[in-house]
Amino acid sequence: MTYQFIETDEALGALLEQHSGERFVAVDTEFRRRDTFYPQVALLQLCWKKESYLIDPTKISDLDSVKALLADSRVIKLIHSPSEDLEVFDRWLQMTPTPLFDTQRALAVLGRGFGLGYRAMVEMYTGDVISKEETTSDWLKRPLTDRQLSYAALDVTYLRQIGEQLYDACEESQRLAWVLDDTARLTLGGRGPAAKFRSAWKMKPREQAILHRLIDWREEEARRLDRPRSWVIPDKVMVSLAKHQPSHMAQLSTVDGLHDAIIRKRGKRILELIANASDDLFELPAVWQAPLRSDQKEWASTLGDAVATAAVTLGVAPEVLFAGKDVERLIQATLASQEVPEDLMGWRDAVITQHLVALLASLVGPSADPKA
């Protein structure tokens, strides 16, 4: 395994020119996110053939050539479990690389394991075991050590080799579109900040409305300050505020975990948010839907069995075909007389979704009142 460390605009330009026209490039990033809201990019790793290139973003000023590469529709960007990398690119370059081929999803689509980490994939394909020693390194500290650079290079050297194999296997099995479509649908932040509050469905409508207001405000504040959400207000305190609904400054001090410093800086704004929250105008986030009733859980079980059977027939991980949470989403959409969620259509429509919709209709029955 060999690598080059790129620290100048001239070297970067020559590198990208040298590899123009290549069909595949493996992509990874190293970053730090300890005391900030946004990830701080520390290294960009690229690999076209066998040699890796480690690009130092703290030294590079001309990013147009990097953006051009990552936006080139002719070049397949091989990447493994890219959710965090997408946040890095969004913050650093204000863009999302395309087209992206997620090797983690490709493994699942090919029935070779769901949610496999990079090291597990490498060991499966090569037998080699990658050390984890540099995982928690301070990647912004300079100079980077030889061990850090070697570790970073391995993240794309193996990815380039294995990624092309997976791409070809997906193409041969006519499942390439499955991976490309799903990767293109990835969104920043996953299911959103409200998803952390899993028990919010148990709260009263006004409590939910207050919590939702506080979540939106904290998100804006964390972004503005570029600090972790918990530094603004911890999750547990958000829930306590929604339940206790203090109306003046003295009452804020009785909320467990709400420290004096927070009250001084943000107390007035918190009280305004609580006072102005209205459940009449509040639309419940999808992630706060009440869990299915016992009879509806039986529907979910039946649909889950159908997914498992189809997954075995197709030789694909059931979680990537139609995850359990997606079965629940389909049921909840049906009960609310809503359209099937868009991300459950696409390639899944003909493969599994149409079958599940028909099966669910037979379970609900024409005379049943699913909302009762």
MARZAFI-12637 format. One record per residue: y negated, z, x negated of N, C-alpha, C in turn. Coordinates in steps of 0.1 Angstrom, whole numbers, plus 2048, in hexadecimal, padded with zeros to 3 digits. Layout:
# residues N
YZXYZXYZX
...
# end
This chain:
# residues 372
80C8007F88008008007F48007F7
7EB7F67F97DE7F57F27D37F57FB
7C77F97F67BB7F97FF7AF7F77F6
7A47F37FD7977F17F678D7F97FE
7848007F77798087FE76D7FF7FD
7677FD80975C7F480B74F7FC80D
7457FB80573980480672C7FC806
72D7EF8067207E78067217DC810
7157D88157147CD81E71A7C0818
7187BE80B71C7B180572B7B1805
7327BC8017407BD8007467BB80E
7407C18187457C08267447B182B
7397AB82873779D82C741794826
74479681974E78E81275C790817
75F79D81B76C7A082076E79982D
76479A836766794843766785843
75F77F83A75F77083876D76C832
77377482978077182378B77182E
78977983879477B84279177484F
78676C85078376585C78E75B860
79175B86C79C7528717A9759872
7AA76586D7B776D86F7B977087D
7C67708827C97728907C9781893
7CE78988A7CF79888D7C77A0883
7C27AB8877BC7B587E7BF7C3884
7C57CC87C7C77D98807BA7E187E
7B77EA8887AA7F18897AD80088B
7A58088847A681688679881C882
79682988678A82F88178D83E87D
785843875785852872777857876
77686387C76A86888176A877881
75F87D88475E88C88575788F893
75D89989975889D8A675A8AC8A8
7548B48A07568C28A074A8C98A8
73E8C58A57338CC8AB7298C28B2
72E8B78B67268AD8BD72D8A88C9
7258A28D272B89C8DE73188E8DB
7298878D272E8798CF73687A8C2
7408728C07478718B473E86B8A9
73F87089D73886B891741863889
73E85688874784D88174684F872
75284F86C75285385D759848855
76284085C76983585576E82B85F
76E81E85B77481486277F80E85A
78B80D85F79680785879B7FA85E
79D7F08557A17E385A7AC7DE851
7B67D78577C17D184F7C57C4855
7C47B984D7C87AC8527D67A884E
7DA7AC8427E77A883C7EE7B5837
7EF7B782A7F57C38257EB7CD81F
7DF7C881B7D57D08157CC7D6820
7C87E281F7BF7E98287B17E9822
7A77E982B7997EA8277937F582E
78D7FE82678680A82C77780982A
77180783576280483675A811839
75181483074982083173D81E839
73C82284673182084E72482784A
72683184271A83983D712831832
71982682D71281E82370F810828
71580C8337137FE8387077FE842
6FE7F48406F27F38496F37E7852
6F97DC84E6FA7D08567087D085E
7077D386A7137D58737167C887B
70D7BE87A70F7B288371C7AC880
7217AB87372D7A48707397AC875
7387BA8757437C287B7447C088A
7387C08917387BD89F73E7B08A2
73A7A689A73F79889D74F79889C
75479F89276379F8917697A689D
7647B18A176A7B98AB7687B38B9
75E7A98BA75C7A28C77627958C7
7687908BC76E7838BB77A7828C4
77A77A8CE7857798D87917728D1
79076C8C679B7658BF7A376E8B7
79E77A8B47A47848AB7AA78F8B3
7B77928B37BD79D8B97BB7AA8B1
7B57B38B77B37C08B17BE7CA8B4
7C77CC8AA7D27D58AC7CD7E48AA
7D07EC8B47CB7FA8B37D58038BA
7D68108B67E08198BC7D88248C3
7DB8258D17D582F8D97C68308D7
7BF8268DC7B18248D77A682C8DF
7A98358E779F83C8F07948428E7
7978498DD78D8508D57868458CC
78D83B8C77868318BF77C8298C8
77F8278D57758208DD7688288DE
7698358DF75D83E8DF75583C8D2
75D83B8C77568398BA74F82C8BA
7558218BE74F8148BE7438148C8
74481A8D373981A8DD72D8218D7
72F82C8D07248348CB71E82D8BE
7278288B67238228A971D8148AA
72580B8B27217FD8B371C7F98C0
71D8028CA7197FF8D87217F38DD
72E7F48DB7377E98E07457EE8E0
74D7E68E775C7E88E87637DC8E2
76B7DE8D87727D38D277B7CC8DC
77C7BF8DA7857B78E47897AA8DD
7967A68E07A07AC8E87A77B78E0
7AB7C28E77B27CD8E07C17CD8E4
7C97CF8DB7D87D08DD7DC7DE8D9
7DF7E68E37E27F48E07F17F58DD
7F57F98D18037F98CD80A8058D4
80380F8D880A81A8DF80E8168ED
80580E8F48098099018147FE900
8137F78F581D7EC8F382B7F28F2
82C7FD8EB8398048E983E8088F7
83680D90083A81290D83E806916
8367FB9158397EF91D8477E9919
84A7EB90C8577E59078627EF908
85F7FB90E86A80591086E80C903
86580D8FA8688148ED8628218EB
85D8278F78588358F684A8358FC
84784090383A84190983184B902
8258488FF81C8528F981F8558EA
82684C8E382A84E8D581D84E8CD
81C8588C48118588BA81484E8AF
80984C8A780A84289D815845893
81685288E82085688582E85488A
83085789783D85589D84184689D
83783E8A083A82F8A083D82A892
83682F88883982A87B84782F876
84A83B87985884087686383887D
86083588A86A82D89186C81F88B
86281988786380B88286680A873
86281486B86481385D86C81E856
86D82985D87483585886B83D84F
85F83884C85584084484F84B84C
84C85684584586184C837863845
82D86284E81F86384981B87284A
81587683F81088483E805886848
80489284D7F98968567EE89E850
7EF8A08427E78A983B7D88A683D
7D489983E7C689683E7C189484D
7C98978577C58958647B889C868
7B68A88637AA8B08667A08B085B
7A08A68537968A58487888A484D
77F8A78457718A584876E896843
76E88D84C76D87F84875F87A845
75588384874787F845743884837
74B88D83174889282474A88781A
74188681174287C8067418837F8
74987F7EE7528737EF75F8767F6
76586C7FD77386E80277D86F7F7
7878777F97918787EF79B86D7EF
7A286B7E47AD8617E37B78637EE
7BA8707F17C48737FC7BF86F809
7B287180C7AC86D8197AD85E81A
7A985780F7A98488107B6842812
7C084880B7CE84380D7D384681B
7D08518207D485582E7CE84B838
7C18488367B983F83F7BF83183E
7C382D8327C881F8307D681E837
7DE8288377EB82783E7E982684D
7DE82A8527DC8298617DB81B865
7D881285C7D78048617E27FB859
7E77FF84E7F17F78477FD7F584F
80380185480E80085D80B7FA86A
7FF7FD86F7FB7F887C7FB7E887D
7F67E28727F67D48718047CE871
80D7D486A81B7CF8698227D0876
8217DC87C8297DF8898227D9894
8147D889480D7D38A08107C58A3
8127BD8988157AE89B8237AD8A1
82C7B589C83A7B58A18397B98B0
8327C38B48317C78C282A7BC8CA
8207B68C58197AB8CC8227A08CF
82A79C8C58337918C783E7948D1
8437A18D184D7A68DA8487A68E8
83B7AA8EA8357AA8F783379C8FC
82F7938F382E7858F783B77F8FB
8457828F485377C8F7858781904
85578E90785A79491485179191F
84678991D83C78692783579392C
83379C92382B7A892781F7AA91F
81B7A091880F7A19108037A4919
80279D9247F679F92D7F67AE932
8027B49338027C29387FA7CB92E
7FD7C99217F67D19177E87CE916
7E47C19157D67BD9137CE7C191F
7D37C092C7CC7C49387CA7D3938
7D47DB9357D37E99367C97EE92B
7CA7E891F7C17EC9147B27E9918
7B07DD91E7A37D992279D7E292C
7A67E99347A17F293F79D80093A
7A080392E79D81092978E81392A
78B81F92F77D82393177A82F928
76D83092476983B91C769848924
76E85291E76F85F92577A86192E
78485792F78F85993778C85A946
79186594C78F86795A78186E95D
77987195376C87795576C886954
76088C95275F89A9507648A395B
76489E9677688A69737778A9972
77F8A096B78D8A296B7928AF964
7898B595C78C8C195578E8CD95F
7888CC96B7878D79757928D497F
79F8D697B7AA8D19847AB8D9990
7A68E69907A88EE99C79C8ED9A6
7938E49A37878E39AC78A8E09BA
7958DA9BD7998D79CB79A8E39D3
79D8EF9CD79E8FB9D47919019D8
7868FD9D37799039D57738FE9E2
76A9069E87639029F475A8F69F1
7568EF9FC74E8E39FA7418E59F2
73A8F09F672D8F29EE7308F69E0
73A8FE9DD73E9019CF7418F49C8
7488EB9CE74C8DE9C773F8D69C4
7368D69CE7298CF9CC7218D59C1
7218E29C07198E89B47208E59A7
72D8E69A77358E399B7328D5996
7328CC9A07308BE99C7228BC997
7198C299D70B8C199870A8C6989
7108D29877108D897A7178CF96F
7228C99737298C096A7218B4966
71A8AE9707118A296D7068A6964
7008B29676F58B795F6F98BA950
7058C194F70A8C594270D8B893A
7128AE9407158A293970989B933
6FE89B93B6F28959376EC89E92B
6ED8AB92D6E78B49226EF8B3915
6FC8B29167048B190A7028A4903
70089990B6FC88C9046EF88D8FE
6E58939056D78939006D789B8F3
6DE8A68F26DE8AF8E76E88AB8DC
6F18A28E06FD89E8D77048AB8D3
7088B38DC7108BF8DA71C8BF8E3
7268C68E07328C78E972E8CD8F6
7358C99007328CE90E7328DE90E
73C8E490873D8F29087328F9902
72A8F28F971E8F88F37138F98FD
7138F19077098F291170C8FD91B
7188FC92271E90692A72D90492A
73490F92774390E92874890B936
75490593675A90194375C90D94D
761918948763924951756929957
74B92894F73E92D95473992395F
73C91695E73890C96873F910975
74C91397575391798174D924987
74A92E97E74593A98373793898A
72F93098472292D98A724927998
72D91E99972F9179A67349219B1
73C92B9AD7429349B673893F9BA
7309449B072794F9B271994A9B8
71593E9B47099389B96FD9419B8
6FA9459AC6EE94E9AA6E19479AE
6D894E9B46CC9489B96BF94C9B1
6C09569A86B595999F6BA95E992
6B095F9886B496197A6BC96E978
6B997897F6C098597D6CF984980
6D297B98A6E097A98E6E7972983
6E196997C6E79619716EE96A967
6E89759646ED97E95A6FA98595E
6FE98496B70A98B97071698196F
71397496C71E96A96B72596C95E
73296F95E739971952739965949
73696793C73695D932728955931
71F95893A712951939709959931
70895692470095E91A6F195D91C
6EA9679176DC9679186D595B913
6DA9559086D49499026D493E90B
6E093C9126E193191C6D7934928
6D694092C6CD9439376BF940934
6BB9449276AD9419236AA933923
6B392B91D6B191D91B6B3914928
6BD9189306C190F93B6C2916948
6BE9239496C092A9556B8924961
6AC92195F6A491B96A6AA90F96F
6AE9069666B48F996A6C18FB972
6C990596D6D69089746D390D982
6C99159846C691A9926C190F99B
6BA9059956B58FA99D6C18F19A1
6CB8EF9986D68E799C6DE8ED9A7
6E08FA9A66E89029B06E19019BE
6D39039BD6CC9039CA6CC8F69D1
6CB8EB9C96CA8DE9CE6D78D79D1
6E28DD9CE6EF8D79D06F28D69DF
6F68CB9E46F98C99F27068C39F4
70F8CA9FB71D8C59FD71C8B9A08
7118B8A0F7108AEA1970F8A0A13
7098A0A07707893A007118919F5
71B89A9F472489A9E97318939EC
73588A9E37418829E474B8889DA
75688D9DF7608949D776688B9CC
76688F9BF76C8869B577B8849B8
7808789B578E8759B779787F9B1
7938849A579C88D99E79C89B9A4
79489E9AE7948AA9B579B8AA9C3
7A289F9C57AA89E9D27B48AA9D3
7B68AF9DE7C08B99E07CE8B49DE
7D78BC9D87E48B79D67EB8B29E2
7F58AA9E17FD8A69EC8048B19F4
8058B0A0180D8B9A0981C8B7A05
8248C0A0A8328C0A078398B3A0C
8358AEA1883B8A2A1D836896A15
829897A1182488CA0982A88C9FA
82D8989F68348989E98428929E9
8488929F585588B9F785387C9F6
8478779FB8448699FA8428669EB
83B86F9E483986C9D684686C9CE
84F8759D285C8759CB8648689CE
8638639DA86A8579DD86484B9D6
85784A9D58508409CD8538419BE
85484E9BA8578509AC86584B9A8
86E84D9B187C8489AF87C8399AE
8748329B78738249B786D81F9A9
8638269A485D82399786782498C
86F82F98C879831982884826982
88882298E89281898F88D80B98A
88080798D87A7FB9888787FB979
87580797487380996688080695E
88B80B96389880995D89B7FA95D
8997F496889C7E696A8937DD960
8877E195F87E7DA95687F7DE947
8857E99458857EE9378787F3932
8707FA93A8637FE93786180D93A
858813933856822935850823943
85582B94C85082D95A84283195A
83D83995083083E95082583394F
82982994881F81E946820814952
82C81495882E80B964826810970
82881D97382082397E82283297D
81883997781984797381984F980
81E85C97F81F86598A811867991
8078689887F986A98E7F585E996
7FA8529917F68469987FD8459A6
80984A9A781084B9B48088539BD
80385F9B87FB8689C17EE8619C5
7E88599BC7DC8529BF7DE8489CA
7EA8419C97ED8379D37EF83D9E1
7F58499E17F78509EE7EA8549F3
7E285A9EB7D585F9EF7CC8549F4
7CC8489EE7C483D9F27C9838A00
7D7838A027DC834A0E7D883EA1A
7D984BA177D5854A217C6853A25
7BE84FA1B7B084EA1E7AC840A23
7B6837A257B4829A2A7AB822A20
7AE824A137A681DA087AF812A02
7A880A9FB7AF7FF9F47B78059E8
7C27FE9E47C98039D87C08039CC
7C080D9C47B780E9B87B98019B0
7AE7FC9AB7AE7F09A47B77F0998
7B87FB9907C07FB9847CF7FB988
7D37FD9947E17FC9987E47EE99D
7DB7E599C7DD7D79A07E07CF993
7D97C59917DC7BD9847EA7B9983
7F07BB9777FE7B79758087BF97D
8037CC98080C7D598780E7D1996
8057C999B8067C69A98137BF9AD
8177B59A78237AE9AA82F7B59A5
82D7BC9998397C399383D7CF99A
8347D799F8387E49A682F7E89B1
8227E59B18197EB9BB81C7E69C9
81E7D99CB8217D49D882E7DB9DE
8387DD9D68447E49DA8417F29DF
8397FA9D78358079DA82D8089E6
8247FF9E881B7FF9F48247FDA01
82D7F4A008367F1A0B83F7FEA0E
844804A0384D80FA0584581BA0B
83981DA06831828A0B82E826A1A
82B819A1E828816A2C83481AA35
840817A3084C81BA3884E82AA39
84A831A2E84B840A2F841846A38
835841A3882A846A4082D843A4F
832837A52836833A5F82A82FA67
82C826A71821821A7981B82BA82
822835A8681D83EA9081984BA8A
81B84DA7D818859A7680985AA74
804866A737F5868A707F586EA62
7F3866A587F486CA4A7EA876A47
7DF877A4F7D4880A4C7D688DA53
7E088EA5B7E289AA637E68A6A5B
# end
